[in-house]
Each structure stands twice: as C-alpha cells, then as structure tokens.
Amino acid sequence: MTATVQAEKSRLLSTLSCTRKTWILNKLLEYALDTSIVRKQDAYKVFIYVGRNIVGRAVAWDFFRSKWDDIFETYGTGSFSLSDIVSGVTASFNTEFQLQQLKDFQAAHPDMGSGSRAMAQTIENTNTNIQWMKDNYDTVKKWLENYKKA
C-alpha cells in the first residue's frame, strides 16, 4: 500500500473520531481491535483520537476497561503502543472520581506489562491536573466570563 493511501487512512481515522455520536466512537474503537480493518500499528491512534474528543473521553475509558483483556493481549508485551493507549485515553483526567477509577483499575490489574509505567504516570498526571484545577479553575472561569462580556 502506498504512503499516500496510508496517510489518507490515518486522516480518516482522525476525522471519524471527531463525531459526537457515541455509537460511532464505540464502533471505531471496536474496529481498532480488528487487524483486518485497522492495521495494528495504527490502532493505538484510534484510542488517542477518541480520547481527545470531549464526548469520546468517557467512551474510550469505558471501552478500555471493558476490553482490557483484548487490548492487553494485543499490546501488553514489549509494545510502546499500550503506553500510548493508556496515556491517550486518560490524558484529560482531572477529577477525584477519575483518579479513583485509575487507582481501582491499577489495583485490579497489577501486571499491566508495557502499560504499567504509563498507568503510574497517568495517576501522577491526574493528581497534577486535579491540583491545577483547584488552583486555577475559578480564576480562568472569571476571566472567560469577563472576556465574554467585553
């Protein structure tokens, strides 16, 4: 397959992940686990793209947890893709609830293979995001409200 065709497929995966229809996002994630539809080396990007979508964040996290065994079987040993999936799906986490979900998931899956370090970093990043929100949310909110009035 030519580089042009692969680049177009990558753009399409990114574009499809922008929808606000959760059933499409879920289907896209399912396709990412089917190597006859999405190449293994491209599949991790689908998780990242969906995780960046404001609607897709919860879809990607729920899918990640419910399909963990399949994801781990495909990406769990010696692959940087699992780390990218973990980081991509959880990058925007910034609440105590999400932090607890991460800790619960980590406790339930103590051996995450190549994703173990990424999960530890995700928990650390989520703690940092929570603190940032506590320190800055009100200030940013007030600034946006004032900016909107101007």
N, CA, C and O atoms as a GROMACS GRO file, in nm:
protein
  600
    1MET      N    1   0.084  -0.117   0.000
    1MET     CA    2   0.000   0.000   0.000
    1MET      C    3   0.089   0.124   0.000
    1MET      O    4   0.192   0.126   0.068
    2THR      N    5   0.051   0.221  -0.073
    2THR     CA    6   0.135   0.340  -0.085
    2THR      C    7   0.124   0.428   0.040
    2THR      O    8   0.028   0.420   0.117
    3ALA      N    9   0.225   0.512   0.056
    3ALA     CA   10   0.226   0.604   0.170
    3ALA      C   11   0.108   0.699   0.164
    3ALA      O   12   0.054   0.738   0.268
    4THR      N   13   0.067   0.738   0.044
    4THR     CA   14  -0.047   0.830   0.028
    4THR      C   15  -0.176   0.766   0.080
    4THR      O   16  -0.255   0.831   0.148
    5VAL      N   17  -0.196   0.640   0.047
    5VAL     CA   18  -0.317   0.569   0.093
    5VAL      C   19  -0.315   0.557   0.245
    5VAL      O   20  -0.418   0.578   0.310
    6GLN      N   21  -0.200   0.524   0.303
    6GLN     CA   22  -0.191   0.511   0.448
    6GLN      C   23  -0.213   0.646   0.517
    6GLN      O   24  -0.277   0.652   0.622
    7ALA      N   25  -0.161   0.752   0.459
    7ALA     CA   26  -0.182   0.885   0.517
    7ALA      C   27  -0.330   0.921   0.513
    7ALA      O   28  -0.383   0.980   0.607
    8GLU      N   29  -0.397   0.886   0.404
    8GLU     CA   30  -0.540   0.913   0.392
    8GLU      C   31  -0.620   0.832   0.495
    8GLU      O   32  -0.714   0.884   0.555
    9LYS      N   33  -0.582   0.707   0.514
    9LYS     CA   34  -0.650   0.624   0.614
    9LYS      C   35  -0.632   0.683   0.754
    9LYS      O   36  -0.726   0.684   0.833
   10SER      N   37  -0.513   0.732   0.784
   10SER     CA   38  -0.487   0.793   0.914
   10SER      C   39  -0.573   0.918   0.933
   10SER      O   40  -0.628   0.940   1.041
   11ARG      N   41  -0.586   1.000   0.829
   11ARG     CA   42  -0.672   1.119   0.836
   11ARG      C   43  -0.818   1.080   0.858
   11ARG      O   44  -0.890   1.146   0.933
   12LEU      N   45  -0.860   0.974   0.793
   12LEU     CA   46  -0.998   0.928   0.809
   12LEU      C   47  -1.024   0.879   0.951
   12LEU      O   48  -1.130   0.908   1.009
   13LEU      N   49  -0.930   0.806   1.008
   13LEU     CA   50  -0.946   0.761   1.147
   13LEU      C   51  -0.957   0.880   1.240
   13LEU      O   52  -1.039   0.882   1.331
   14SER      N   53  -0.874   0.979   1.217
   14SER     CA   54  -0.878   1.100   1.299
   14SER      C   55  -1.010   1.173   1.282
   14SER      O   56  -1.070   1.218   1.380
   15THR      N   57  -1.056   1.184   1.160
   15THR     CA   58  -1.181   1.255   1.130
   15THR      C   59  -1.301   1.183   1.190
   15THR      O   60  -1.388   1.246   1.249
   16LEU      N   61  -1.306   1.053   1.175
   16LEU     CA   62  -1.418   0.976   1.230
   16LEU      C   63  -1.427   0.991   1.381
   16LEU      O   64  -1.536   0.985   1.438
   17SER      N   65  -1.314   1.009   1.446
   17SER     CA   66  -1.314   1.019   1.592
   17SER      C   67  -1.368   1.153   1.642
   17SER      O   68  -1.382   1.171   1.763
   18CYS      N   69  -1.397   1.245   1.552
   18CYS     CA   70  -1.448   1.377   1.591
   18CYS      C   71  -1.600   1.379   1.612
   18CYS      O   72  -1.654   1.479   1.660
   19THR      N   73  -1.668   1.273   1.578
   19THR     CA   74  -1.813   1.271   1.592
   19THR      C   75  -1.855   1.280   1.738
   19THR      O   76  -1.778   1.247   1.828
   20ARG      N   77  -1.977   1.324   1.760
   20ARG     CA   78  -2.033   1.328   1.896
   20ARG      C   79  -2.129   1.212   1.917
   20ARG      O   80  -2.193   1.202   2.022
   21LYS      N   81  -2.139   1.125   1.820
   21LYS     CA   82  -2.226   1.007   1.830
   21LYS      C   83  -2.147   0.894   1.897
   21LYS      O   84  -2.052   0.840   1.840
   22THR      N   85  -2.188   0.861   2.017
   22THR     CA   86  -2.112   0.763   2.095
   22THR      C   87  -2.110   0.625   2.031
   22THR      O   88  -2.012   0.552   2.045
   23TRP      N   89  -2.216   0.588   1.960
   23TRP     CA   90  -2.217   0.456   1.899
   23TRP      C   91  -2.113   0.447   1.788
   23TRP      O   92  -2.055   0.341   1.766
   24ILE      N   93  -2.088   0.558   1.718
   24ILE     CA   94  -1.985   0.558   1.614
   24ILE      C   95  -1.846   0.550   1.679
   24ILE      O   96  -1.760   0.476   1.632
   25LEU      N   97  -1.826   0.624   1.786
   25LEU     CA   98  -1.698   0.620   1.856
   25LEU      C   99  -1.670   0.479   1.910
   25LEU      O  100  -1.558   0.429   1.900
   26ASN      N  101  -1.772   0.417   1.965
   26ASN     CA  102  -1.756   0.282   2.017
   26ASN      C  103  -1.723   0.183   1.904
   26ASN      O  104  -1.638   0.096   1.919
   27LYS      N  105  -1.791   0.198   1.792
   27LYS     CA  106  -1.766   0.111   1.676
   27LYS      C  107  -1.624   0.132   1.624
   27LYS      O  108  -1.556   0.036   1.587
   28LEU      N  109  -1.581   0.256   1.621
   28LEU     CA  110  -1.445   0.287   1.577
   28LEU      C  111  -1.341   0.219   1.668
   28LEU      O  112  -1.241   0.166   1.620
   29LEU      N  113  -1.366   0.221   1.797
   29LEU     CA  114  -1.277   0.153   1.892
   29LEU      C  115  -1.280   0.002   1.869
   29LEU      O  116  -1.176  -0.064   1.877
   30GLU      N  117  -1.396  -0.053   1.842
   30GLU     CA  118  -1.404  -0.196   1.812
   30GLU      C  119  -1.323  -0.228   1.687
   30GLU      O  120  -1.251  -0.328   1.684
   31TYR      N  121  -1.334  -0.145   1.585
   31TYR     CA  122  -1.257  -0.165   1.462
   31TYR      C  123  -1.107  -0.161   1.491
   31TYR      O  124  -1.029  -0.233   1.427
   32ALA      N  125  -1.066  -0.078   1.585
   32ALA     CA  126  -0.924  -0.065   1.618
   32ALA      C  127  -0.866  -0.196   1.670
   32ALA      O  128  -0.745  -0.218   1.661
   33LEU      N  129  -0.950  -0.282   1.725
   33LEU     CA  130  -0.903  -0.411   1.774
   33LEU      C  131  -0.910  -0.521   1.668
   33LEU      O  132  -0.869  -0.634   1.692
   34ASP      N  133  -0.962  -0.487   1.552
   34ASP     CA  134  -0.974  -0.584   1.442
   34ASP      C  135  -0.868  -0.552   1.337
   34ASP      O  136  -0.883  -0.457   1.260
   35THR      N  137  -0.761  -0.631   1.334
   35THR     CA  138  -0.650  -0.602   1.244
   35THR      C  139  -0.685  -0.619   1.096
   35THR      O  140  -0.608  -0.578   1.010
   36SER      N  141  -0.800  -0.679   1.068
   36SER     CA  142  -0.842  -0.688   0.928
   36SER      C  143  -0.903  -0.555   0.880
   36SER      O  144  -0.923  -0.534   0.761
   37ILE      N  145  -0.933  -0.466   0.976
   37ILE     CA  146  -0.992  -0.336   0.943
   37ILE      C  147  -0.890  -0.223   0.963
   37ILE      O  148  -0.873  -0.138   0.876
   38VAL      N  149  -0.824  -0.224   1.079
   38VAL     CA  150  -0.725  -0.121   1.111
   38VAL      C  151  -0.593  -0.190   1.142
   38VAL      O  152  -0.586  -0.282   1.224
   39ARG      N  153  -0.488  -0.145   1.075
   39ARG     CA  154  -0.356  -0.204   1.099
   39ARG      C  155  -0.317  -0.189   1.246
   39ARG      O  156  -0.346  -0.087   1.309
   40LYS      N  157  -0.250  -0.291   1.298
   40LYS     CA  158  -0.210  -0.291   1.438
   40LYS      C  159  -0.128  -0.167   1.473
   40LYS      O  160  -0.145  -0.109   1.581
   41GLN      N  161  -0.039  -0.127   1.384
   41GLN     CA  162   0.046  -0.011   1.412
   41GLN      C  163  -0.030   0.122   1.407
   41GLN      O  164   0.023   0.225   1.448
   42ASP      N  165  -0.154   0.120   1.357
   42ASP     CA  166  -0.236   0.241   1.354
   42ASP      C  167  -0.345   0.241   1.460
   42ASP      O  168  -0.401   0.345   1.493
   43ALA      N  169  -0.376   0.124   1.513
   43ALA     CA  170  -0.491   0.110   1.603
   43ALA      C  171  -0.479   0.194   1.730
   43ALA      O  172  -0.577   0.252   1.775
   44TYR      N  173  -0.360   0.201   1.786
   44TYR     CA  174  -0.345   0.277   1.910
   44TYR      C  175  -0.384   0.424   1.890
   44TYR      O  176  -0.431   0.489   1.984
   45LYS      N  177  -0.366   0.476   1.768
   45LYS     CA  178  -0.401   0.614   1.739
   45LYS      C  179  -0.551   0.637   1.755
   45LYS      O  180  -0.594   0.746   1.794
   46VAL      N  181  -0.631   0.536   1.724
   46VAL     CA  182  -0.777   0.550   1.738
   46VAL      C  183  -0.812   0.578   1.883
   46VAL      O  184  -0.897   0.663   1.911
   47PHE      N  185  -0.749   0.508   1.976
   47PHE     CA  186  -0.774   0.531   2.118
   47PHE      C  187  -0.737   0.674   2.156
   47PHE      O  188  -0.809   0.740   2.231
   48ILE      N  189  -0.624   0.721   2.105
   48ILE     CA  190  -0.580   0.857   2.134
   48ILE      C  191  -0.678   0.958   2.075
   48ILE      O  192  -0.718   1.053   2.143
   49TYR      N  193  -0.717   0.940   1.949
   49TYR     CA  194  -0.810   1.032   1.883
   49TYR      C  195  -0.943   1.037   1.957
   49TYR      O  196  -0.995   1.146   1.984
   50VAL      N  197  -0.998   0.923   1.989
   50VAL     CA  198  -1.128   0.919   2.059
   50VAL      C  199  -1.114   0.978   2.199
   50VAL      O  200  -1.204   1.049   2.246
   51GLY      N  201  -1.003   0.951   2.265
   51GLY     CA  202  -0.980   1.005   2.399
   51GLY      C  203  -0.969   1.157   2.401
   51GLY      O  204  -0.994   1.219   2.504
   52ARG      N  205  -0.932   1.218   2.290
   52ARG     CA  206  -0.921   1.364   2.281
   52ARG      C  207  -1.056   1.431   2.257
   52ARG      O  208  -1.070   1.551   2.277
   53ASN      N  209  -1.153   1.354   2.214
   53ASN     CA  210  -1.287   1.404   2.185
   53ASN      C  211  -1.360   1.422   2.318
   53ASN      O  212  -1.362   1.330   2.399
   54ILE      N  213  -1.421   1.538   2.340
   54ILE     CA  214  -1.487   1.564   2.468
   54ILE      C  215  -1.596   1.461   2.498
   54ILE      O  216  -1.616   1.423   2.613
   55VAL      N  217  -1.666   1.415   2.395
   55VAL     CA  218  -1.767   1.311   2.412
   55VAL      C  219  -1.699   1.174   2.421
   55VAL      O  220  -1.744   1.086   2.494
   56GLY      N  221  -1.593   1.159   2.346
   56GLY     CA  222  -1.526   1.030   2.337
   56GLY      C  223  -1.444   0.990   2.458
   56GLY      O  224  -1.411   0.873   2.475
   57ARG      N  225  -1.411   1.086   2.544
   57ARG     CA  226  -1.328   1.055   2.661
   57ARG      C  227  -1.386   0.942   2.744
   57ARG      O  228  -1.317   0.844   2.775
   58ALA      N  229  -1.511   0.956   2.779
   58ALA     CA  230  -1.575   0.853   2.861
   58ALA      C  231  -1.594   0.724   2.782
   58ALA      O  232  -1.580   0.615   2.837
   59VAL      N  233  -1.624   0.737   2.654
   59VAL     CA  234  -1.641   0.619   2.568
   59VAL      C  235  -1.510   0.541   2.562
   59VAL      O  236  -1.509   0.419   2.578
   60ALA      N  237  -1.399   0.612   2.540
   60ALA     CA  238  -1.269   0.546   2.530
   60ALA      C  239  -1.229   0.481   2.661
   60ALA      O  240  -1.177   0.370   2.662
   61TRP      N  241  -1.254   0.549   2.772
   61TRP     CA  242  -1.218   0.494   2.904
   61TRP      C  243  -1.303   0.371   2.935
   61TRP      O  244  -1.250   0.270   2.981
   62ASP      N  245  -1.432   0.378   2.910
   62ASP     CA  246  -1.520   0.262   2.933
   62ASP      C  247  -1.481   0.146   2.844
   62ASP      O  248  -1.478   0.031   2.889
   63PHE      N  249  -1.452   0.174   2.718
   63PHE     CA  250  -1.410   0.069   2.624
   63PHE      C  251  -1.278   0.008   2.669
   63PHE      O  252  -1.262  -0.114   2.669
   64PHE      N  253  -1.185   0.093   2.706
   64PHE     CA  254  -1.054   0.046   2.754
   64PHE      C  255  -1.069  -0.052   2.870
   64PHE      O  256  -1.005  -0.157   2.871
   65ARG      N  257  -1.152  -0.017   2.965
   65ARG     CA  258  -1.170  -0.105   3.081
   65ARG      C  259  -1.245  -0.233   3.045
   65ARG      O  260  -1.209  -0.341   3.091
   66SER      N  261  -1.347  -0.221   2.962
   66SER     CA  262  -1.427  -0.340   2.930
   66SER      C  263  -1.354  -0.435   2.835
   66SER      O  264  -1.380  -0.556   2.836
   67LYS      N  265  -1.264  -0.383   2.754
   67LYS     CA  266  -1.189  -0.466   2.658
   67LYS      C  267  -1.043  -0.483   2.698
   67LYS      O  268  -0.959  -0.514   2.614
   68TRP      N  269  -1.014  -0.463   2.827
   68TRP     CA  270  -0.876  -0.468   2.874
   68TRP      C  271  -0.806  -0.598   2.833
   68TRP      O  272  -0.693  -0.593   2.785
   69ASP      N  273  -0.870  -0.710   2.851
   69ASP     CA  274  -0.805  -0.837   2.819
   69ASP      C  275  -0.762  -0.843   2.672
   69ASP      O  276  -0.652  -0.888   2.641
   70ASP      N  277  -0.849  -0.798   2.584
   70ASP     CA  278  -0.816  -0.797   2.441
   70ASP      C  279  -0.704  -0.698   2.411
   70ASP      O  280  -0.613  -0.728   2.334
   71ILE      N  281  -0.712  -0.581   2.471
   71ILE     CA  282  -0.610  -0.479   2.449
   71ILE      C  283  -0.475  -0.528   2.502
   71ILE      O  284  -0.372  -0.513   2.436
   72PHE      N  285  -0.477  -0.586   2.620
   72PHE     CA  286  -0.353  -0.635   2.680
   72PHE      C  287  -0.294  -0.749   2.598
   72PHE      O  288  -0.172  -0.755   2.578
   73GLU      N  289  -0.378  -0.836   2.551
   73GLU     CA  290  -0.330  -0.948   2.469
   73GLU      C  291  -0.260  -0.897   2.342
   73GLU      O  292  -0.160  -0.953   2.298
   74THR      N  293  -0.315  -0.792   2.284
   74THR     CA  294  -0.261  -0.738   2.160
   74THR      C  295  -0.139  -0.650   2.183
   74THR      O  296  -0.043  -0.656   2.106
   75TYR      N  297  -0.140  -0.567   2.288
   75TYR     CA  298  -0.037  -0.466   2.306
   75TYR      C  299   0.044  -0.476   2.435
   75TYR      O  300   0.132  -0.393   2.458
   76GLY      N  301   0.017  -0.574   2.519
   76GLY     CA  302   0.072  -0.576   2.654
   76GLY      C  303   0.216  -0.612   2.671
   76GLY      O  304   0.275  -0.578   2.774
   77THR      N  305   0.277  -0.678   2.576
   77THR     CA  306   0.415  -0.720   2.597
   77THR      C  307   0.509  -0.653   2.496
   77THR      O  308   0.497  -0.672   2.375
   78GLY      N  309   0.600  -0.576   2.551
   78GLY     CA  310   0.705  -0.517   2.470
   78GLY      C  311   0.660  -0.419   2.364
   78GLY      O  312   0.727  -0.403   2.262
   79SER      N  313   0.549  -0.354   2.385
   79SER     CA  314   0.499  -0.262   2.283
   79SER      C  315   0.477  -0.125   2.344
   79SER      O  316   0.415  -0.112   2.450
   80PHE      N  317   0.528  -0.023   2.277
   80PHE     CA  318   0.504   0.112   2.324
   80PHE      C  319   0.360   0.154   2.301
   80PHE      O  320   0.312   0.250   2.362
   81SER      N  321   0.290   0.084   2.214
   81SER     CA  322   0.152   0.120   2.182
   81SER      C  323   0.062   0.116   2.304
   81SER      O  324  -0.026   0.201   2.319
   82LEU      N  325   0.081   0.019   2.393
   82LEU     CA  326  -0.003   0.012   2.512
   82LEU      C  327   0.017   0.135   2.599
   82LEU      O  328  -0.080   0.190   2.652
   83SER      N  329   0.140   0.178   2.614
   83SER     CA  330   0.166   0.301   2.690
   83SER      C  331   0.097   0.420   2.625
   83SER      O  332   0.039   0.504   2.694
   84ASP      N  333   0.102   0.426   2.493
   84ASP     CA  334   0.036   0.534   2.421
   84ASP      C  335  -0.115   0.529   2.438
   84ASP      O  336  -0.180   0.633   2.451
   85ILE      N  337  -0.171   0.409   2.440
   85ILE     CA  338  -0.316   0.394   2.460
   85ILE      C  339  -0.355   0.442   2.599
   85ILE      O  340  -0.449   0.520   2.614
   86VAL      N  341  -0.282   0.395   2.700
   86VAL     CA  342  -0.311   0.434   2.839
   86VAL      C  343  -0.304   0.586   2.851
   86VAL      O  344  -0.395   0.649   2.905
   87SER      N  345  -0.196   0.644   2.803
   87SER     CA  346  -0.179   0.790   2.813
   87SER      C  347  -0.283   0.865   2.732
   87SER      O  348  -0.336   0.966   2.778
   88GLY      N  349  -0.314   0.817   2.614
   88GLY     CA  350  -0.409   0.886   2.527
   88GLY      C  351  -0.551   0.885   2.579
   88GLY      O  352  -0.622   0.984   2.570
   89VAL      N  353  -0.591   0.772   2.635
   89VAL     CA  354  -0.728   0.759   2.685
   89VAL      C  355  -0.749   0.842   2.811
   89VAL      O  356  -0.861   0.887   2.838
   90THR      N  357  -0.645   0.863   2.889
   90THR     CA  358  -0.659   0.926   3.020
   90THR      C  359  -0.598   1.065   3.030
   90THR      O  360  -0.597   1.123   3.139
   91ALA      N  361  -0.549   1.120   2.922
   91ALA     CA  362  -0.474   1.246   2.925
   91ALA      C  363  -0.552   1.362   2.987
   91ALA      O  364  -0.493   1.449   3.051
   92SER      N  365  -0.683   1.364   2.970
   92SER     CA  366  -0.762   1.478   3.018
   92SER      C  367  -0.821   1.456   3.158
   92SER      O  368  -0.897   1.540   3.206
   93PHE      N  369  -0.786   1.347   3.224
   93PHE     CA  370  -0.844   1.320   3.355
   93PHE      C  371  -0.802   1.428   3.455
   93PHE      O  372  -0.685   1.464   3.464
   94ASN      N  373  -0.903   1.480   3.530
   94ASN     CA  374  -0.874   1.589   3.624
   94ASN      C  375  -0.971   1.594   3.741
   94ASN      O  376  -0.988   1.700   3.802
   95THR      N  377  -1.033   1.481   3.774
   95THR     CA  378  -1.125   1.478   3.888
   95THR      C  379  -1.086   1.368   3.986
   95THR      O  380  -1.018   1.272   3.950
   96GLU      N  381  -1.130   1.386   4.109
   96GLU     CA  382  -1.105   1.283   4.212
   96GLU      C  383  -1.170   1.150   4.172
   96GLU      O  384  -1.114   1.044   4.198
   97PHE      N  385  -1.287   1.158   4.111
   97PHE     CA  386  -1.356   1.036   4.068
   97PHE      C  387  -1.272   0.960   3.965
   97PHE      O  388  -1.256   0.839   3.975
   98GLN      N  389  -1.220   1.032   3.866
   98GLN     CA  390  -1.136   0.968   3.765
   98GLN      C  391  -1.008   0.913   3.827
   98GLN      O  392  -0.963   0.805   3.789
   99LEU      N  393  -0.951   0.985   3.921
   99LEU     CA  394  -0.831   0.937   3.990
   99LEU      C  395  -0.860   0.806   4.062
   99LEU      O  396  -0.781   0.712   4.056
  100GLN      N  397  -0.974   0.799   4.129
  100GLN     CA  398  -1.010   0.676   4.200
  100GLN      C  399  -1.032   0.561   4.100
  100GLN      O  400  -0.994   0.447   4.128
  101GLN      N  401  -1.094   0.590   3.987
  101GLN     CA  402  -1.112   0.486   3.884
  101GLN      C  403  -0.976   0.434   3.837
  101GLN      O  404  -0.959   0.313   3.819
  102LEU      N  405  -0.881   0.522   3.817
  102LEU     CA  406  -0.748   0.481   3.776
  102LEU      C  407  -0.682   0.391   3.881
  102LEU      O  408  -0.626   0.287   3.849
  103LYS      N  409  -0.692   0.433   4.005
  103LYS     CA  410  -0.632   0.355   4.114
  103LYS      C  411  -0.699   0.218   4.126
  103LYS      O  412  -0.632   0.117   4.147
  104ASP      N  413  -0.831   0.216   4.112
  104ASP     CA  414  -0.903   0.089   4.118
  104ASP      C  415  -0.862  -0.002   4.003
  104ASP      O  416  -0.844  -0.123   4.022
  105PHE      N  417  -0.848   0.054   3.885
  105PHE     CA  418  -0.807  -0.025   3.769
  105PHE      C  419  -0.666  -0.079   3.788
  105PHE      O  420  -0.639  -0.196   3.759
  106GLN      N  421  -0.578   0.005   3.836
  106GLN     CA  422  -0.440  -0.038   3.860
  106GLN      C  423  -0.435  -0.148   3.965
  106GLN      O  424  -0.359  -0.244   3.950
  107ALA      N  425  -0.514  -0.137   4.070
  107ALA     CA  426  -0.517  -0.239   4.175
  107ALA      C  427  -0.572  -0.372   4.121
  107ALA      O  428  -0.525  -0.479   4.160
  108ALA      N  429  -0.669  -0.364   4.033
  108ALA     CA  430  -0.728  -0.484   3.975
  108ALA      C  431  -0.638  -0.550   3.871
  108ALA      O  432  -0.653  -0.668   3.840
  109HIS      N  433  -0.543  -0.472   3.816
  109HIS     CA  434  -0.452  -0.522   3.712
  109HIS      C  435  -0.309  -0.484   3.748
  109HIS      O  436  -0.250  -0.397   3.684
  110PRO      N  437  -0.252  -0.550   3.849
  110PRO     CA  438  -0.118  -0.509   3.895
  110PRO      C  439  -0.008  -0.532   3.791
  110PRO      O  440   0.094  -0.463   3.794
  111ASP      N  441  -0.027  -0.628   3.700
  111ASP     CA  442   0.072  -0.650   3.595
  111ASP      C  443   0.014  -0.602   3.462
  111ASP      O  444  -0.056  -0.676   3.394
  112MET      N  445   0.045  -0.480   3.429
  112MET     CA  446  -0.004  -0.422   3.304
  112MET      C  447   0.101  -0.426   3.194
  112MET      O  448   0.089  -0.356   3.094
  113GLY      N  449   0.202  -0.508   3.213
  113GLY     CA  450   0.304  -0.521   3.110
  113GLY      C  451   0.364  -0.386   3.075
  113GLY      O  452   0.402  -0.309   3.164
  114SER      N  453   0.373  -0.359   2.947
  114SER     CA  454   0.435  -0.235   2.900
  114SER      C  455   0.352  -0.111   2.935
  114SER      O  456   0.398   0.001   2.913
  115GLY      N  457   0.232  -0.129   2.988
  115GLY     CA  458   0.149  -0.016   3.027
  115GLY      C  459   0.162   0.023   3.173
  115GLY      O  460   0.103   0.122   3.216
  116SER      N  461   0.239  -0.054   3.250
  116SER     CA  462   0.250  -0.028   3.394
  116SER      C  463   0.306   0.111   3.424
  116SER      O  464   0.251   0.184   3.506
  117ARG      N  465   0.413   0.146   3.358
  117ARG     CA  466   0.475   0.276   3.382
  117ARG      C  467   0.381   0.388   3.337
  117ARG      O  468   0.369   0.490   3.405
  118ALA      N  469   0.315   0.369   3.224
  118ALA     CA  470   0.221   0.470   3.175
  118ALA      C  471   0.106   0.490   3.273
  118ALA      O  472   0.061   0.603   3.293
  119MET      N  473   0.058   0.383   3.334
  119MET     CA  474  -0.050   0.396   3.431
  119MET      C  475  -0.004   0.473   3.553
  119MET      O  476  -0.076   0.559   3.604
  120ALA      N  477   0.116   0.443   3.602
  120ALA     CA  478   0.170   0.517   3.716
  120ALA      C  479   0.185   0.666   3.682
  120ALA      O  480   0.152   0.752   3.764
  121GLN      N  481   0.233   0.696   3.561
  121GLN     CA  482   0.246   0.834   3.519
  121GLN      C  483   0.110   0.901   3.502
  121GLN      O  484   0.094   1.019   3.532
  122THR      N  485   0.012   0.824   3.455
  122THR     CA  486  -0.124   0.877   3.439
  122THR      C  487  -0.182   0.916   3.574
  122THR      O  488  -0.246   1.021   3.586
  123ILE      N  489  -0.161   0.835   3.674
  123ILE     CA  490  -0.210   0.866   3.808
  123ILE      C  491  -0.141   0.994   3.859
  123ILE      O  492  -0.206   1.081   3.917
  124GLU      N  493  -0.012   1.004   3.837
  124GLU     CA  494   0.063   1.122   3.876
  124GLU      C  495   0.012   1.246   3.802
  124GLU      O  496  -0.009   1.352   3.862
  125ASN      N  497  -0.008   1.233   3.671
  125ASN     CA  498  -0.059   1.345   3.591
  125ASN      C  499  -0.199   1.386   3.634
  125ASN      O  500  -0.230   1.505   3.638
  126THR      N  501  -0.282   1.289   3.666
  126THR     CA  502  -0.418   1.320   3.711
  126THR      C  503  -0.414   1.397   3.842
  126THR      O  504  -0.490   1.492   3.861
  127ASN      N  505  -0.327   1.357   3.933
  127ASN     CA  506  -0.310   1.433   4.058
  127ASN      C  507  -0.268   1.577   4.028
  127ASN      O  508  -0.319   1.671   4.090
  128THR      N  509  -0.176   1.594   3.935
  128THR     CA  510  -0.131   1.728   3.895
  128THR      C  511  -0.246   1.807   3.834
  128THR      O  512  -0.263   1.925   3.864
  129ASN      N  513  -0.324   1.743   3.748
  129ASN     CA  514  -0.439   1.810   3.685
  129ASN      C  515  -0.543   1.851   3.788
  129ASN      O  516  -0.601   1.959   3.779
  130ILE      N  517  -0.567   1.765   3.886
  130ILE     CA  518  -0.662   1.798   3.993
  130ILE      C  519  -0.615   1.922   4.069
  130ILE      O  520  -0.693   2.013   4.097
  131GLN      N  521  -0.486   1.924   4.102
  131GLN     CA  522  -0.432   2.039   4.176
  131GLN      C  523  -0.440   2.166   4.091
  131GLN      O  524  -0.473   2.273   4.142
  132TRP      N  525  -0.411   2.154   3.961
  132TRP     CA  526  -0.420   2.270   3.873
  132TRP      C  527  -0.562   2.324   3.869
  132TRP      O  528  -0.583   2.445   3.875
  133MET      N  529  -0.658   2.234   3.860
  133MET     CA  530  -0.798   2.276   3.859
  133MET      C  531  -0.834   2.348   3.989
  133MET      O  532  -0.901   2.451   3.986
  134LYS      N  533  -0.789   2.295   4.102
  134LYS     CA  534  -0.816   2.359   4.231
  134LYS      C  535  -0.755   2.498   4.237
  134LYS      O  536  -0.817   2.592   4.288
  135ASP      N  537  -0.634   2.512   4.185
  135ASP     CA  538  -0.562   2.639   4.192
  135ASP      C  539  -0.611   2.742   4.090
  135ASP      O  540  -0.603   2.862   4.116
  136ASN      N  541  -0.661   2.698   3.976
  136ASN     CA  542  -0.682   2.790   3.864
  136ASN      C  543  -0.823   2.798   3.808
  136ASN      O  544  -0.855   2.892   3.736
  137TYR      N  545  -0.908   2.702   3.838
  137TYR     CA  546  -1.039   2.696   3.775
  137TYR      C  547  -1.119   2.826   3.793
  137TYR      O  548  -1.169   2.882   3.696
  138ASP      N  549  -1.130   2.873   3.916
  138ASP     CA  550  -1.210   2.993   3.942
  138ASP      C  551  -1.154   3.116   3.870
  138ASP      O  552  -1.229   3.196   3.815
  139THR      N  553  -1.023   3.130   3.869
  139THR     CA  554  -0.960   3.243   3.802
  139THR      C  555  -0.986   3.239   3.652
  139THR      O  556  -1.022   3.341   3.592
  140VAL      N  557  -0.970   3.124   3.591
  140VAL     CA  558  -0.993   3.110   3.447
  140VAL      C  559  -1.140   3.131   3.415
  140VAL      O  560  -1.174   3.196   3.315
  141LYS      N  561  -1.227   3.077   3.498
  141LYS     CA  562  -1.370   3.095   3.476
  141LYS      C  563  -1.408   3.243   3.480
  141LYS      O  564  -1.481   3.291   3.393
  142LYS      N  565  -1.360   3.316   3.581
  142LYS     CA  566  -1.389   3.460   3.591
  142LYS      C  567  -1.334   3.535   3.471
  142LYS      O  568  -1.402   3.622   3.416
  143TRP      N  569  -1.213   3.503   3.429
  143TRP     CA  570  -1.154   3.570   3.314
  143TRP      C  571  -1.239   3.547   3.189
  143TRP      O  572  -1.264   3.640   3.113
  144LEU      N  573  -1.283   3.423   3.167
  144LEU     CA  574  -1.365   3.391   3.050
  144LEU      C  575  -1.499   3.464   3.055
  144LEU      O  576  -1.548   3.514   2.953
  145GLU      N  577  -1.559   3.472   3.174
  145GLU     CA  578  -1.686   3.543   3.189
  145GLU      C  579  -1.668   3.692   3.157
  145GLU      O  580  -1.751   3.751   3.089
  146ASN      N  581  -1.560   3.750   3.205
  146ASN     CA  582  -1.531   3.892   3.177
  146ASN      C  583  -1.498   3.913   3.031
  146ASN      O  584  -1.539   4.013   2.972
  147TYR      N  585  -1.426   3.824   2.973
  147TYR     CA  586  -1.388   3.834   2.831
  147TYR      C  587  -1.513   3.825   2.742
  147TYR      O  588  -1.526   3.895   2.642
  148LYS      N  589  -1.605   3.738   2.782
  148LYS     CA  590  -1.729   3.720   2.705
  148LYS      C  591  -1.812   3.849   2.711
  148LYS      O  592  -1.879   3.883   2.613
  149LYS      N  593  -1.810   3.920   2.822
  149LYS     CA  594  -1.888   4.042   2.838
  149LYS      C  595  -1.830   4.158   2.756
  149LYS      O  596  -1.903   4.248   2.714
  150ALA      N  597  -1.699   4.154   2.733
  150ALA     CA  598  -1.631   4.265   2.663
  150ALA      C  599  -1.661   4.269   2.515
  150ALA      O  600  -1.611   4.357   2.444
   0.00000   0.00000   0.00000
